[in-house]
Amino acid sequence: MATAVYPGSFDPVTRGHLDIIKRASKVMDKLVIGVLKNSAKNPLFTLEERVALLQECTKDIPNVSVVAFEGLSVDFAKKNHATVMVRGLRAVSDFENEIQIAQTNHALMPGVDTVFFATSIRWGYLSSTIVREAASYGSDISKFVTPPVQAALEKKFAELREQQSDKSGTKPF
């Protein structure tokens, strides 16, 4: 039985991520999505929120589970008895970075191979960073994320705007 892991920060999960998840779930017996707690990053959503959003978005895919993890992806793969690590590629620039990571991971743990999924053309331009930026300005992001993720982003940015107005003592517009 082939088990794969798909590690990432997923801040937030996009339709591009979901494209990779759905396609990988069709070729793997089990797919464990690992939501990374990365102390070097300052995510918009908490670890718990990111896990919950991914669980909501993947609830109809029976062979997919979502868990949080901290540390190296290869250690996460080992803990989940995975022999495959899934990664998505949008562009050549992604490949340069991802191949280096895949080779390092293989050197650290030869029993884990990386399988790359080319992102569908439809989502090739999309990233969590772009989604957060557009959402922060109130743009319609419905084509980039699922309705629960869109609602979570709108709520999060409304809370942040409220916090900023409380600090400054003035209400925005």
N, C-alpha and C positions, 0 to 999 in steps of 0.2 A: 504494500500500500504506500503510494508516494505522498508524503506530506511536504508541503511547501510553506514558507513564511514570506510575508510581504511586509517588511518593516518600513516605517516612515513616521513623519511628524503629523501629517494629515491635519494641518491647521489653516483652514478646514479641509475636510474631504470634498473633492470636486467630482464632477461627472467624468473627468479624465481618470481619476483614481478608480472610480466605479467601473469604468470601461476595462481597466486592467484587471480588477478584482473579478468581474464576471467572466472574462476570457480565461484567466488563470484557473478559476474554479471549475471550468469545463475540462481542463487537461490534467488537473491534480485530483487525487482522491480526497485530500483534506488541505485547506488553505487557512493558515493562522495569520491574521493581520496583527502586526505588532505596532502599537502606538508608542512611539519613543518619548520617554521623559529625558529631555536633553537640557542639562543645566547651562549650556552655552547659548541657548536660544531663549528668547522671551516671547512665548506664544501668546496669541490672543485668547485662545480657549485653554481652560485648565485640562490637565490630563484626563480627568474624569469626564469632562464635557466632550472631549474628542473621542473617547472610547464610546460614550453613549450615542453620539451622532453616527459613528461608524456602525454600531450595533443596529441602530434604527435603519440605516441605509442598506444593510446587508441581511436583514432579518428573513428575507424570502429566499436566501441562498443557503440550502441546508448543509453544505459541506464547508461553510465559512464560519470561523469564530474570530472574535476580537479580544485582545488582551493588551494590557499595558506592559511595558518593559523598560529597563534602564540598563545601559552598558552597551557592549558590542553586539552587533547583529548576529555574528557567528555563535556567540554564547546563547542568544535567544533561539537560534536555529537548533542548537544542540539540546537545549532544555525541552524543546518541542519535538525532538526526534525527527527533525526535518532534514531531508537530503537535497532540497532545492530552495534557493532564495529567489524570489520574484522581484524584478525591477522593471520600471517603465522607462522608455526612451522617447523623448519628444524631438530631439534634434541632435546633430553631430556634437554639439557642445556638451550635451548630457552624456553622450557615449564616452568622451574623453575622461570625464570624471568617474563615471560608473565602471568602466573597464578597469581602472586603477583600483577602485574599491573591491571589485569582484576578484581581481588577482590577489590582492592582499588577503581578502577573506579566505580564498582557496589555500593560500600559503599557511594561514593560521589554522584552518580546518579543512584538510583535503577531502573529507567526505561530504562537503556541501558545495554544490555547483550553483552558479547563478544563471538563471534563465531570463533573457530580456524580452519584453513585449514592446513592440513599436506601438506607440500611442496611435489610435485611430486619427486619421487626418482631421476629422471633425474637432478633436480636442488637442491637437498638436501645439497650439499657442497657449494653452491654459495652464496656470499654476495657482497654487494657494495664495501666493504673494499678490498676483494680479486680482484675484477674487477679493482678498481683504482690502486692497487699495480701492477697487471700484465700490465695494460695499461701504467703505468709510465715507464716501462722498454721496451715498444714497442712490447710486446707480442701480438699474434693474439688473440683477445678477441671476434671474430665474433660469436662464439658459445654461448657466455654469454649474449650478448646484441643485440639489433636491429641495423641495419645499421645506422640510424640517431644518435643513442647514441654512436656507435663506432666512427663515424665521429666527434662528439662533443668532445669525449675523446681525440682523436688524435690531434684535433685542440688545445684543452686546454693544453695538455702536450707540444705541440710544442711552444705555447706561453710562458709557464713557462720556458722551456729550453732557449728560446730567452731572456727572462728577466734575467735569471741567467748568461747567457754569456755576456749580456750587463753590468751587475754589476761587473763581474770578468775581463772584458776586453779581454777575450779569447773566441774563438768560439769552441763549442764542436766538436770533431772529424772533 
